[in-house]
Amino acid sequence: MLDFTLEGEFIHLIQLLKAANIVQSGGEAQMIVSEGEVKYNGEVDYRKRLKVRRGDIVECRGKVIKVK
């Protein structure tokens, strides 16, 4: 599990995937979100502009990110 410390109120899902080194680019992040490869708090989520906040858990490509 990766712990990600949030500096502001939220981070967009695509930005989080890039910051956590899950993907190499924003385009790749958008692609995997639209293909249903990302789970947000246990549910598949297709929203690219999703605001991820403290306490949320994102799962993608076998990695789990806990936002603090």
FENRA-V806351 format. One record per residue. N is the residue number from 0. OMEGA is omega as a letter, one per 40 degrees, with the letter a starting at -180 (NA if undefined). NEAR is the number of other ideal C-beta (glycine too) atoms within 8 Angstrom. D_FIRST is the distance of its C-alpha to the first C-alpha in Angstrom with 2 decimals. Layout:
BEGIN
n->{N	N}
omega->{OMEGA	OMEGA}
near->{NEAR	NEAR}
d_first->{D_FIRST	D_FIRST}
END
This chain:
BEGIN
n->{0	1	2	3	4	5	6	7	8	9	10	11	12	13	14	15	16	17	18	19	20	21	22	23	24	25	26	27	28	29	30	31	32	33	34	35	36	37	38	39	40	41	42	43	44	45	46	47	48	49	50	51	52	53	54	55	56	57	58	59	60	61	62	63	64	65	66	67}
omega->{i	i	i	a	a	a	i	i	a	i	i	a	a	i	i	a	i	a	a	i	i	i	a	a	i	i	i	i	i	a	a	i	a	i	i	a	a	i	i	a	i	a	i	a	a	a	a	a	i	i	i	a	i	i	i	i	a	i	a	i	i	i	i	i	i	a	a	NA}
near->{5	8	7	11	5	12	3	5	4	8	11	11	18	12	9	14	15	13	8	10	5	10	10	4	7	9	6	9	15	10	8	13	16	8	6	7	7	13	10	13	6	6	6	7	10	7	7	11	7	9	8	13	9	6	4	10	10	14	9	12	6	3	9	8	15	10	14	7}
d_first->{0.00	3.78	6.52	9.65	12.92	15.56	19.02	21.20	21.50	19.44	18.23	19.27	16.81	18.27	17.98	14.28	13.75	16.02	14.65	11.11	13.15	12.44	16.25	19.23	21.42	22.02	24.10	21.43	19.10	22.08	22.77	19.50	19.52	23.17	22.60	20.21	17.11	14.92	14.05	14.27	13.78	14.29	17.30	18.15	19.36	21.86	22.41	21.97	22.89	20.62	20.00	16.43	16.70	15.08	13.41	12.66	9.71	10.00	9.34	11.09	12.08	9.64	6.53	4.89	5.85	7.01	10.44	12.27}
END
